[in-house]
Each structure stands twice: as structure tokens, then as C-alpha cells.
Amino acid sequence: MNAPTRYTCEEVFKRLDDYLDRELAAEEVPLVREHLETCAACASEYRFEARVMEDLKAKLRRIRAPGGLVSRVAALLAR
């Protein structure tokens, strides 16, 4: 089976979260990027989801973690 040369809107939509999280397979990144450059509807959805993620990250940065949380998480990760 040959690798696809183009993605459809449905294929891009299925991969959009991984693309936004930079977890998409390296060979799929250019296919998603090319589709986003040529499809206004998918590009709009991408911008919307990227904006939601950025807003969420900004809000989470303003929340102080409870005392000792960071050290407890670090200890758990060290196990």
C-alpha cells in the first residue's frame, strides 16, 4: 500500500489534536500542514483549537499549585 500524497478534511480532523500537540508522526506533518495551507475550513478549525489551547495554558499558568505538590510529583516520577 502506497503512502497517501494528500489528506482529506476528515483525515486532517482526526489528526489535528496530535498535530497541535506536536505528537504526529513525522511523515504525517507535511500532509497536515499542506492541507491546512489549502483548506480554509480546516485552517479555521486549527486556529480555533490552537487558540483554545493557548488560552487554557495561559489560565493554568496563573493558578498556584498547592504547597508541596511539585515535590510530591517529582518524588513519584523518580520512583
PDB file of N, CA, C and O in Angstrom:
ATOM      1  N   MET A   1       0.848  -1.180   0.000  1.00  0.00           N
ATOM      2  CA  MET A   1       0.000   0.000   0.000  1.00  0.00           C
ATOM      3  C   MET A   1       0.889   1.237   0.000  1.00  0.00           C
ATOM      4  O   MET A   1       1.805   1.349   0.815  1.00  0.00           O
ATOM      5  N   ASN A   2       0.621   2.154  -0.903  1.00  0.00           N
ATOM      6  CA  ASN A   2       1.401   3.386  -1.012  1.00  0.00           C
ATOM      7  C   ASN A   2       0.968   4.400   0.025  1.00  0.00           C
ATOM      8  O   ASN A   2      -0.197   4.455   0.419  1.00  0.00           O
ATOM      9  N   ALA A   3       1.924   5.201   0.457  1.00  0.00           N
ATOM     10  CA  ALA A   3       1.617   6.280   1.402  1.00  0.00           C
ATOM     11  C   ALA A   3       0.775   7.335   0.686  1.00  0.00           C
ATOM     12  O   ALA A   3       0.978   7.589  -0.501  1.00  0.00           O
ATOM     13  N   PRO A   4      -0.167   7.948   1.400  1.00  0.00           N
ATOM     14  CA  PRO A   4      -1.005   8.974   0.751  1.00  0.00           C
ATOM     15  C   PRO A   4      -0.173  10.196   0.378  1.00  0.00           C
ATOM     16  O   PRO A   4       0.821  10.510   1.033  1.00  0.00           O
ATOM     17  N   THR A   5      -0.588  10.870  -0.668  1.00  0.00           N
ATOM     18  CA  THR A   5       0.096  12.093  -1.076  1.00  0.00           C
ATOM     19  C   THR A   5      -0.678  13.325  -0.630  1.00  0.00           C
ATOM     20  O   THR A   5      -0.147  14.435  -0.649  1.00  0.00           O
ATOM     21  N   ARG A   6      -1.931  13.133  -0.231  1.00  0.00           N
ATOM     22  CA  ARG A   6      -2.778  14.225   0.259  1.00  0.00           C
ATOM     23  C   ARG A   6      -3.722  13.677   1.308  1.00  0.00           C
ATOM     24  O   ARG A   6      -4.094  12.504   1.281  1.00  0.00           O
ATOM     25  N   TYR A   7      -4.106  14.546   2.235  1.00  0.00           N
ATOM     26  CA  TYR A   7      -5.105  14.182   3.231  1.00  0.00           C
ATOM     27  C   TYR A   7      -6.408  14.894   2.928  1.00  0.00           C
ATOM     28  O   TYR A   7      -6.421  16.017   2.423  1.00  0.00           O
ATOM     29  N   THR A   8      -7.501  14.222   3.244  1.00  0.00           N
ATOM     30  CA  THR A   8      -8.822  14.832   3.140  1.00  0.00           C
ATOM     31  C   THR A   8      -9.097  15.611   4.433  1.00  0.00           C
ATOM     32  O   THR A   8      -8.335  15.525   5.396  1.00  0.00           O
ATOM     33  N   CYS A   9     -10.171  16.354   4.435  1.00  0.00           N
ATOM     34  CA  CYS A   9     -10.569  17.085   5.644  1.00  0.00           C
ATOM     35  C   CYS A   9     -10.783  16.115   6.804  1.00  0.00           C
ATOM     36  O   CYS A   9     -10.365  16.391   7.929  1.00  0.00           O
ATOM     37  N   GLU A  10     -11.422  14.999   6.538  1.00  0.00           N
ATOM     38  CA  GLU A  10     -11.678  14.010   7.589  1.00  0.00           C
ATOM     39  C   GLU A  10     -10.361  13.477   8.167  1.00  0.00           C
ATOM     40  O   GLU A  10     -10.236  13.330   9.382  1.00  0.00           O
ATOM     41  N   GLU A  11      -9.400  13.194   7.319  1.00  0.00           N
ATOM     42  CA  GLU A  11      -8.112  12.684   7.788  1.00  0.00           C
ATOM     43  C   GLU A  11      -7.370  13.733   8.616  1.00  0.00           C
ATOM     44  O   GLU A  11      -6.744  13.404   9.624  1.00  0.00           O
ATOM     45  N   VAL A  12      -7.441  14.976   8.196  1.00  0.00           N
ATOM     46  CA  VAL A  12      -6.785  16.053   8.944  1.00  0.00           C
ATOM     47  C   VAL A  12      -7.475  16.241  10.284  1.00  0.00           C
ATOM     48  O   VAL A  12      -6.810  16.393  11.309  1.00  0.00           O
ATOM     49  N   PHE A  13      -8.799  16.234  10.289  1.00  0.00           N
ATOM     50  CA  PHE A  13      -9.546  16.425  11.526  1.00  0.00           C
ATOM     51  C   PHE A  13      -9.191  15.345  12.550  1.00  0.00           C
ATOM     52  O   PHE A  13      -9.079  15.636  13.741  1.00  0.00           O
ATOM     53  N   LYS A  14      -9.014  14.111  12.100  1.00  0.00           N
ATOM     54  CA  LYS A  14      -8.649  13.011  13.002  1.00  0.00           C
ATOM     55  C   LYS A  14      -7.262  13.216  13.614  1.00  0.00           C
ATOM     56  O   LYS A  14      -6.984  12.723  14.708  1.00  0.00           O
ATOM     57  N   ARG A  15      -6.401  13.937  12.913  1.00  0.00           N
ATOM     58  CA  ARG A  15      -5.018  14.106  13.351  1.00  0.00           C
ATOM     59  C   ARG A  15      -4.733  15.477  13.972  1.00  0.00           C
ATOM     60  O   ARG A  15      -3.611  15.734  14.408  1.00  0.00           O
ATOM     61  N   LEU A  16      -5.716  16.338  14.014  1.00  0.00           N
ATOM     62  CA  LEU A  16      -5.492  17.722  14.428  1.00  0.00           C
ATOM     63  C   LEU A  16      -4.973  17.842  15.862  1.00  0.00           C
ATOM     64  O   LEU A  16      -4.070  18.637  16.122  1.00  0.00           O
ATOM     65  N   ASP A  17      -5.522  17.077  16.781  1.00  0.00           N
ATOM     66  CA  ASP A  17      -5.049  17.150  18.167  1.00  0.00           C
ATOM     67  C   ASP A  17      -3.577  16.751  18.267  1.00  0.00           C
ATOM     68  O   ASP A  17      -2.789  17.422  18.935  1.00  0.00           O
ATOM     69  N   ASP A  18      -3.217  15.668  17.606  1.00  0.00           N
ATOM     70  CA  ASP A  18      -1.815  15.244  17.631  1.00  0.00           C
ATOM     71  C   ASP A  18      -0.917  16.272  16.945  1.00  0.00           C
ATOM     72  O   ASP A  18       0.215  16.492  17.376  1.00  0.00           O
ATOM     73  N   TYR A  19      -1.409  16.892  15.895  1.00  0.00           N
ATOM     74  CA  TYR A  19      -0.640  17.939  15.208  1.00  0.00           C
ATOM     75  C   TYR A  19      -0.424  19.126  16.142  1.00  0.00           C
ATOM     76  O   TYR A  19       0.683  19.658  16.224  1.00  0.00           O
ATOM     77  N   LEU A  20      -1.457  19.537  16.833  1.00  0.00           N
ATOM     78  CA  LEU A  20      -1.352  20.655  17.770  1.00  0.00           C
ATOM     79  C   LEU A  20      -0.412  20.334  18.929  1.00  0.00           C
ATOM     80  O   LEU A  20       0.309  21.208  19.411  1.00  0.00           O
ATOM     81  N   ASP A  21      -0.424  19.082  19.371  1.00  0.00           N
ATOM     82  CA  ASP A  21       0.422  18.661  20.486  1.00  0.00           C
ATOM     83  C   ASP A  21       1.831  18.279  20.044  1.00  0.00           C
ATOM     84  O   ASP A  21       2.662  17.890  20.864  1.00  0.00           O
ATOM     85  N   ARG A  22       2.093  18.392  18.751  1.00  0.00           N
ATOM     86  CA  ARG A  22       3.390  18.011  18.170  1.00  0.00           C
ATOM     87  C   ARG A  22       3.711  16.547  18.452  1.00  0.00           C
ATOM     88  O   ARG A  22       4.851  16.188  18.745  1.00  0.00           O
ATOM     89  N   GLU A  23       2.685  15.717  18.357  1.00  0.00           N
ATOM     90  CA  GLU A  23       2.847  14.282  18.585  1.00  0.00           C
ATOM     91  C   GLU A  23       2.524  13.474  17.337  1.00  0.00           C
ATOM     92  O   GLU A  23       2.437  12.247  17.390  1.00  0.00           O
ATOM     93  N   LEU A  24       2.349  14.152  16.233  1.00  0.00           N
ATOM     94  CA  LEU A  24       2.021  13.483  14.980  1.00  0.00           C
ATOM     95  C   LEU A  24       3.276  12.846  14.402  1.00  0.00           C
ATOM     96  O   LEU A  24       4.370  13.389  14.551  1.00  0.00           O
ATOM     97  N   ALA A  25       3.132  11.718  13.755  1.00  0.00           N
ATOM     98  CA  ALA A  25       4.260  11.049  13.108  1.00  0.00           C
ATOM     99  C   ALA A  25       4.901  12.000  12.098  1.00  0.00           C
ATOM    100  O   ALA A  25       4.209  12.744  11.403  1.00  0.00           O
ATOM    101  N   ALA A  26       6.219  11.964  12.029  1.00  0.00           N
ATOM    102  CA  ALA A  26       6.971  12.901  11.187  1.00  0.00           C
ATOM    103  C   ALA A  26       6.510  12.897   9.728  1.00  0.00           C
ATOM    104  O   ALA A  26       6.480  13.946   9.085  1.00  0.00           O
ATOM    105  N   GLU A  27       6.157  11.739   9.212  1.00  0.00           N
ATOM    106  CA  GLU A  27       5.740  11.666   7.809  1.00  0.00           C
ATOM    107  C   GLU A  27       4.350  12.251   7.578  1.00  0.00           C
ATOM    108  O   GLU A  27       3.984  12.550   6.441  1.00  0.00           O
ATOM    109  N   GLU A  28       3.575  12.416   8.648  1.00  0.00           N
ATOM    110  CA  GLU A  28       2.231  12.973   8.500  1.00  0.00           C
ATOM    111  C   GLU A  28       2.201  14.500   8.611  1.00  0.00           C
ATOM    112  O   GLU A  28       1.285  15.139   8.093  1.00  0.00           O
ATOM    113  N   VAL A  29       3.181  15.076   9.272  1.00  0.00           N
ATOM    114  CA  VAL A  29       3.203  16.524   9.487  1.00  0.00           C
ATOM    115  C   VAL A  29       3.090  17.307   8.182  1.00  0.00           C
ATOM    116  O   VAL A  29       2.240  18.193   8.096  1.00  0.00           O
ATOM    117  N   PRO A  30       3.904  17.026   7.160  1.00  0.00           N
ATOM    118  CA  PRO A  30       3.767  17.816   5.930  1.00  0.00           C
ATOM    119  C   PRO A  30       2.414  17.646   5.245  1.00  0.00           C
ATOM    120  O   PRO A  30       1.930  18.573   4.596  1.00  0.00           O
ATOM    121  N   LEU A  31       1.803  16.477   5.384  1.00  0.00           N
ATOM    122  CA  LEU A  31       0.494  16.259   4.768  1.00  0.00           C
ATOM    123  C   LEU A  31      -0.575  17.104   5.458  1.00  0.00           C
ATOM    124  O   LEU A  31      -1.433  17.686   4.794  1.00  0.00           O
ATOM    125  N   VAL A  32      -0.525  17.171   6.773  1.00  0.00           N
ATOM    126  CA  VAL A  32      -1.475  18.000   7.511  1.00  0.00           C
ATOM    127  C   VAL A  32      -1.212  19.469   7.208  1.00  0.00           C
ATOM    128  O   VAL A  32      -2.142  20.225   6.928  1.00  0.00           O
ATOM    129  N   ARG A  33       0.055  19.871   7.264  1.00  0.00           N
ATOM    130  CA  ARG A  33       0.413  21.272   7.015  1.00  0.00           C
ATOM    131  C   ARG A  33      -0.045  21.715   5.618  1.00  0.00           C
ATOM    132  O   ARG A  33      -0.616  22.794   5.461  1.00  0.00           O
ATOM    133  N   GLU A  34       0.208  20.882   4.616  1.00  0.00           N
ATOM    134  CA  GLU A  34      -0.210  21.225   3.243  1.00  0.00           C
ATOM    135  C   GLU A  34      -1.726  21.389   3.152  1.00  0.00           C
ATOM    136  O   GLU A  34      -2.219  22.313   2.505  1.00  0.00           O
ATOM    137  N   HIS A  35      -2.458  20.487   3.805  1.00  0.00           N
ATOM    138  CA  HIS A  35      -3.917  20.590   3.767  1.00  0.00           C
ATOM    139  C   HIS A  35      -4.381  21.880   4.445  1.00  0.00           C
ATOM    140  O   HIS A  35      -5.268  22.568   3.939  1.00  0.00           O
ATOM    141  N   LEU A  36      -3.778  22.206   5.591  1.00  0.00           N
ATOM    142  CA  LEU A  36      -4.164  23.428   6.298  1.00  0.00           C
ATOM    143  C   LEU A  36      -3.860  24.674   5.479  1.00  0.00           C
ATOM    144  O   LEU A  36      -4.548  25.687   5.607  1.00  0.00           O
ATOM    145  N   GLU A  37      -2.838  24.607   4.643  1.00  0.00           N
ATOM    146  CA  GLU A  37      -2.488  25.754   3.800  1.00  0.00           C
ATOM    147  C   GLU A  37      -3.447  25.927   2.628  1.00  0.00           C
ATOM    148  O   GLU A  37      -3.512  27.001   2.029  1.00  0.00           O
ATOM    149  N   THR A  38      -4.192  24.870   2.300  1.00  0.00           N
ATOM    150  CA  THR A  38      -5.061  24.940   1.123  1.00  0.00           C
ATOM    151  C   THR A  38      -6.548  24.834   1.434  1.00  0.00           C
ATOM    152  O   THR A  38      -7.376  25.018   0.542  1.00  0.00           O
ATOM    153  N   CYS A  39      -6.900  24.541   2.680  1.00  0.00           N
ATOM    154  CA  CYS A  39      -8.309  24.359   3.041  1.00  0.00           C
ATOM    155  C   CYS A  39      -8.700  25.382   4.109  1.00  0.00           C
ATOM    156  O   CYS A  39      -8.252  25.295   5.253  1.00  0.00           O
ATOM    157  N   ALA A  40      -9.516  26.326   3.738  1.00  0.00           N
ATOM    158  CA  ALA A  40      -9.912  27.394   4.654  1.00  0.00           C
ATOM    159  C   ALA A  40     -10.703  26.855   5.847  1.00  0.00           C
ATOM    160  O   ALA A  40     -10.531  27.339   6.965  1.00  0.00           O
ATOM    161  N   ALA A  41     -11.552  25.875   5.628  1.00  0.00           N
ATOM    162  CA  ALA A  41     -12.369  25.332   6.715  1.00  0.00           C
ATOM    163  C   ALA A  41     -11.498  24.644   7.766  1.00  0.00           C
ATOM    164  O   ALA A  41     -11.681  24.864   8.963  1.00  0.00           O
ATOM    165  N   CYS A  42     -10.567  23.824   7.328  1.00  0.00           N
ATOM    166  CA  CYS A  42      -9.690  23.126   8.276  1.00  0.00           C
ATOM    167  C   CYS A  42      -8.720  24.102   8.946  1.00  0.00           C
ATOM    168  O   CYS A  42      -8.401  23.953  10.125  1.00  0.00           O
ATOM    169  N   ALA A  43      -8.260  25.084   8.203  1.00  0.00           N
ATOM    170  CA  ALA A  43      -7.367  26.100   8.786  1.00  0.00           C
ATOM    171  C   ALA A  43      -8.090  26.883   9.870  1.00  0.00           C
ATOM    172  O   ALA A  43      -7.499  27.227  10.894  1.00  0.00           O
ATOM    173  N   SER A  44      -9.358  27.163   9.649  1.00  0.00           N
ATOM    174  CA  SER A  44     -10.158  27.867  10.649  1.00  0.00           C
ATOM    175  C   SER A  44     -10.316  27.017  11.904  1.00  0.00           C
ATOM    176  O   SER A  44     -10.184  27.525  13.018  1.00  0.00           O
ATOM    177  N   GLU A  45     -10.595  25.735  11.733  1.00  0.00           N
ATOM    178  CA  GLU A  45     -10.720  24.818  12.881  1.00  0.00           C
ATOM    179  C   GLU A  45      -9.394  24.718  13.629  1.00  0.00           C
ATOM    180  O   GLU A  45      -9.375  24.702  14.859  1.00  0.00           O
ATOM    181  N   TYR A  46      -8.292  24.651  12.895  1.00  0.00           N
ATOM    182  CA  TYR A  46      -6.961  24.603  13.511  1.00  0.00           C
ATOM    183  C   TYR A  46      -6.708  25.860  14.349  1.00  0.00           C
ATOM    184  O   TYR A  46      -6.258  25.765  15.491  1.00  0.00           O
ATOM    185  N   ARG A  47      -6.995  27.030  13.785  1.00  0.00           N
ATOM    186  CA  ARG A  47      -6.779  28.284  14.520  1.00  0.00           C
ATOM    187  C   ARG A  47      -7.645  28.331  15.777  1.00  0.00           C
ATOM    188  O   ARG A  47      -7.191  28.774  16.832  1.00  0.00           O
ATOM    189  N   PHE A  48      -8.892  27.872  15.660  1.00  0.00           N
ATOM    190  CA  PHE A  48      -9.784  27.848  16.816  1.00  0.00           C
ATOM    191  C   PHE A  48      -9.220  26.956  17.919  1.00  0.00           C
ATOM    192  O   PHE A  48      -9.126  27.373  19.074  1.00  0.00           O
ATOM    193  N   GLU A  49      -8.845  25.732  17.561  1.00  0.00           N
ATOM    194  CA  GLU A  49      -8.333  24.793  18.563  1.00  0.00           C
ATOM    195  C   GLU A  49      -7.006  25.268  19.148  1.00  0.00           C
ATOM    196  O   GLU A  49      -6.762  25.098  20.342  1.00  0.00           O
ATOM    197  N   ALA A  50      -6.152  25.857  18.324  1.00  0.00           N
ATOM    198  CA  ALA A  50      -4.867  26.379  18.824  1.00  0.00           C
ATOM    199  C   ALA A  50      -5.117  27.517  19.808  1.00  0.00           C
ATOM    200  O   ALA A  50      -4.435  27.613  20.828  1.00  0.00           O
ATOM    201  N   ARG A  51      -6.081  28.372  19.516  1.00  0.00           N
ATOM    202  CA  ARG A  51      -6.413  29.489  20.399  1.00  0.00           C
ATOM    203  C   ARG A  51      -6.980  28.987  21.732  1.00  0.00           C
ATOM    204  O   ARG A  51      -6.648  29.522  22.790  1.00  0.00           O
ATOM    205  N   VAL A  52      -7.824  27.972  21.678  1.00  0.00           N
ATOM    206  CA  VAL A  52      -8.376  27.386  22.911  1.00  0.00           C
ATOM    207  C   VAL A  52      -7.243  26.823  23.768  1.00  0.00           C
ATOM    208  O   VAL A  52      -7.211  27.041  24.979  1.00  0.00           O
ATOM    209  N   MET A  53      -6.326  26.109  23.147  1.00  0.00           N
ATOM    210  CA  MET A  53      -5.202  25.536  23.901  1.00  0.00           C
ATOM    211  C   MET A  53      -4.334  26.627  24.519  1.00  0.00           C
ATOM    212  O   MET A  53      -3.926  26.511  25.674  1.00  0.00           O
ATOM    213  N   GLU A  54      -4.051  27.676  23.770  1.00  0.00           N
ATOM    214  CA  GLU A  54      -3.231  28.772  24.295  1.00  0.00           C
ATOM    215  C   GLU A  54      -3.933  29.486  25.449  1.00  0.00           C
ATOM    216  O   GLU A  54      -3.301  29.825  26.449  1.00  0.00           O
ATOM    217  N   ASP A  55      -5.232  29.711  25.310  1.00  0.00           N
ATOM    218  CA  ASP A  55      -5.998  30.341  26.394  1.00  0.00           C
ATOM    219  C   ASP A  55      -5.986  29.473  27.642  1.00  0.00           C
ATOM    220  O   ASP A  55      -5.819  29.981  28.751  1.00  0.00           O
ATOM    221  N   LEU A  56      -6.162  28.170  27.471  1.00  0.00           N
ATOM    222  CA  LEU A  56      -6.145  27.251  28.598  1.00  0.00           C
ATOM    223  C   LEU A  56      -4.779  27.244  29.277  1.00  0.00           C
ATOM    224  O   LEU A  56      -4.696  27.295  30.504  1.00  0.00           O
ATOM    225  N   LYS A  57      -3.713  27.183  28.489  1.00  0.00           N
ATOM    226  CA  LYS A  57      -2.361  27.214  29.054  1.00  0.00           C
ATOM    227  C   LYS A  57      -2.122  28.502  29.837  1.00  0.00           C
ATOM    228  O   LYS A  57      -1.537  28.475  30.919  1.00  0.00           O
ATOM    229  N   ALA A  58      -2.570  29.617  29.294  1.00  0.00           N
ATOM    230  CA  ALA A  58      -2.388  30.899  29.974  1.00  0.00           C
ATOM    231  C   ALA A  58      -3.127  30.915  31.313  1.00  0.00           C
ATOM    232  O   ALA A  58      -2.600  31.413  32.308  1.00  0.00           O
ATOM    233  N   LYS A  59      -4.332  30.377  31.338  1.00  0.00           N
ATOM    234  CA  LYS A  59      -5.099  30.337  32.585  1.00  0.00           C
ATOM    235  C   LYS A  59      -4.451  29.402  33.597  1.00  0.00           C
ATOM    236  O   LYS A  59      -4.411  29.712  34.788  1.00  0.00           O
ATOM    237  N   LEU A  60      -3.951  28.278  33.143  1.00  0.00           N
ATOM    238  CA  LEU A  60      -3.313  27.334  34.057  1.00  0.00           C
ATOM    239  C   LEU A  60      -2.030  27.903  34.653  1.00  0.00           C
ATOM    240  O   LEU A  60      -1.683  27.584  35.790  1.00  0.00           O
ATOM    241  N   ARG A  61      -1.324  28.740  33.901  1.00  0.00           N
ATOM    242  CA  ARG A  61      -0.095  29.351  34.420  1.00  0.00           C
ATOM    243  C   ARG A  61      -0.382  30.301  35.576  1.00  0.00           C
ATOM    244  O   ARG A  61       0.499  30.549  36.400  1.00  0.00           O
ATOM    245  N   ARG A  62      -1.591  30.833  35.650  1.00  0.00           N
ATOM    246  CA  ARG A  62      -1.948  31.778  36.709  1.00  0.00           C
ATOM    247  C   ARG A  62      -2.389  31.091  37.992  1.00  0.00           C
ATOM    248  O   ARG A  62      -2.529  31.746  39.024  1.00  0.00           O
ATOM    249  N   ILE A  63      -2.606  29.799  37.943  1.00  0.00           N
ATOM    250  CA  ILE A  63      -3.065  29.062  39.125  1.00  0.00           C
ATOM    251  C   ILE A  63      -1.844  28.555  39.892  1.00  0.00           C
ATOM    252  O   ILE A  63      -0.970  27.888  39.337  1.00  0.00           O
ATOM    253  N   ARG A  64      -1.811  28.885  41.158  1.00  0.00           N
ATOM    254  CA  ARG A  64      -0.720  28.404  42.009  1.00  0.00           C
ATOM    255  C   ARG A  64      -0.989  26.962  42.420  1.00  0.00           C
ATOM    256  O   ARG A  64      -2.100  26.605  42.810  1.00  0.00           O
ATOM    257  N   ALA A  65       0.042  26.152  42.325  1.00  0.00           N
ATOM    258  CA  ALA A  65      -0.072  24.760  42.766  1.00  0.00           C
ATOM    259  C   ALA A  65      -0.073  24.725  44.292  1.00  0.00           C
ATOM    260  O   ALA A  65       0.610  25.524  44.931  1.00  0.00           O
ATOM    261  N   PRO A  66      -0.832  23.808  44.875  1.00  0.00           N
ATOM    262  CA  PRO A  66      -0.828  23.685  46.334  1.00  0.00           C
ATOM    263  C   PRO A  66       0.576  23.383  46.851  1.00  0.00           C
ATOM    264  O   PRO A  66       1.371  22.735  46.170  1.00  0.00           O
ATOM    265  N   GLY A  67       0.872  23.852  48.045  1.00  0.00           N
ATOM    266  CA  GLY A  67       2.183  23.637  48.637  1.00  0.00           C
ATOM    267  C   GLY A  67       2.564  22.168  48.650  1.00  0.00           C
ATOM    268  O   GLY A  67       1.753  21.316  49.015  1.00  0.00           O
ATOM    269  N   GLY A  68       3.778  21.871  48.257  1.00  0.00           N
ATOM    270  CA  GLY A  68       4.283  20.510  48.275  1.00  0.00           C
ATOM    271  C   GLY A  68       3.908  19.662  47.078  1.00  0.00           C
ATOM    272  O   GLY A  68       4.424  18.554  46.932  1.00  0.00           O
ATOM    273  N   LEU A  69       3.026  20.147  46.217  1.00  0.00           N
ATOM    274  CA  LEU A  69       2.594  19.350  45.072  1.00  0.00           C
ATOM    275  C   LEU A  69       3.757  19.041  44.139  1.00  0.00           C
ATOM    276  O   LEU A  69       3.928  17.900  43.709  1.00  0.00           O
ATOM    277  N   VAL A  70       4.545  20.045  43.832  1.00  0.00           N
ATOM    278  CA  VAL A  70       5.645  19.851  42.893  1.00  0.00           C
ATOM    279  C   VAL A  70       6.623  18.805  43.430  1.00  0.00           C
ATOM    280  O   VAL A  70       7.071  17.937  42.681  1.00  0.00           O
ATOM    281  N   SER A  71       6.954  18.879  44.707  1.00  0.00           N
ATOM    282  CA  SER A  71       7.896  17.910  45.272  1.00  0.00           C
ATOM    283  C   SER A  71       7.290  16.507  45.326  1.00  0.00           C
ATOM    284  O   SER A  71       8.005  15.522  45.139  1.00  0.00           O
ATOM    285  N   ARG A  72       5.983  16.403  45.579  1.00  0.00           N
ATOM    286  CA  ARG A  72       5.331  15.089  45.586  1.00  0.00           C
ATOM    287  C   ARG A  72       5.317  14.472  44.197  1.00  0.00           C
ATOM    288  O   ARG A  72       5.565  13.276  44.043  1.00  0.00           O
ATOM    289  N   VAL A  73       5.031  15.275  43.193  1.00  0.00           N
ATOM    290  CA  VAL A  73       5.028  14.775  41.817  1.00  0.00           C
ATOM    291  C   VAL A  73       6.438  14.361  41.420  1.00  0.00           C
ATOM    292  O   VAL A  73       6.620  13.312  40.802  1.00  0.00           O
ATOM    293  N   ALA A  74       7.439  15.167  41.764  1.00  0.00           N
ATOM    294  CA  ALA A  74       8.819  14.831  41.430  1.00  0.00           C
ATOM    295  C   ALA A  74       9.238  13.523  42.105  1.00  0.00           C
ATOM    296  O   ALA A  74       9.939  12.710  41.501  1.00  0.00           O
ATOM    297  N   ALA A  75       8.818  13.320  43.338  1.00  0.00           N
ATOM    298  CA  ALA A  75       9.143  12.076  44.049  1.00  0.00           C
ATOM    299  C   ALA A  75       8.484  10.879  43.368  1.00  0.00           C
ATOM    300  O   ALA A  75       9.101   9.823  43.230  1.00  0.00           O
ATOM    301  N   LEU A  76       7.243  11.043  42.947  1.00  0.00           N
ATOM    302  CA  LEU A  76       6.548   9.946  42.255  1.00  0.00           C
ATOM    303  C   LEU A  76       7.218   9.630  40.929  1.00  0.00           C
ATOM    304  O   LEU A  76       7.347   8.463  40.561  1.00  0.00           O
ATOM    305  N   LEU A  77       7.639  10.643  40.222  1.00  0.00           N
ATOM    306  CA  LEU A  77       8.302  10.433  38.933  1.00  0.00           C
ATOM    307  C   LEU A  77       9.675   9.764  39.117  1.00  0.00           C
ATOM    308  O   LEU A  77      10.124   9.012  38.253  1.00  0.00           O
ATOM    309  N   ALA A  78      10.313  10.036  40.213  1.00  0.00           N
ATOM    310  CA  ALA A  78      11.646   9.458  40.481  1.00  0.00           C
ATOM    311  C   ALA A  78      11.560   7.964  40.788  1.00  0.00           C
ATOM    312  O   ALA A  78      12.554   7.254  40.639  1.00  0.00           O
ATOM    313  N   ARG A  79      10.401   7.474  41.212  1.00  0.00           N
ATOM    314  CA  ARG A  79      10.247   6.042  41.545  1.00  0.00           C
ATOM    315  C   ARG A  79      10.347   5.171  40.359  1.00  0.00           C
ATOM    316  O   ARG A  79      10.239   3.950  40.479  1.00  0.00           O
TER     317      ARG A  79
END
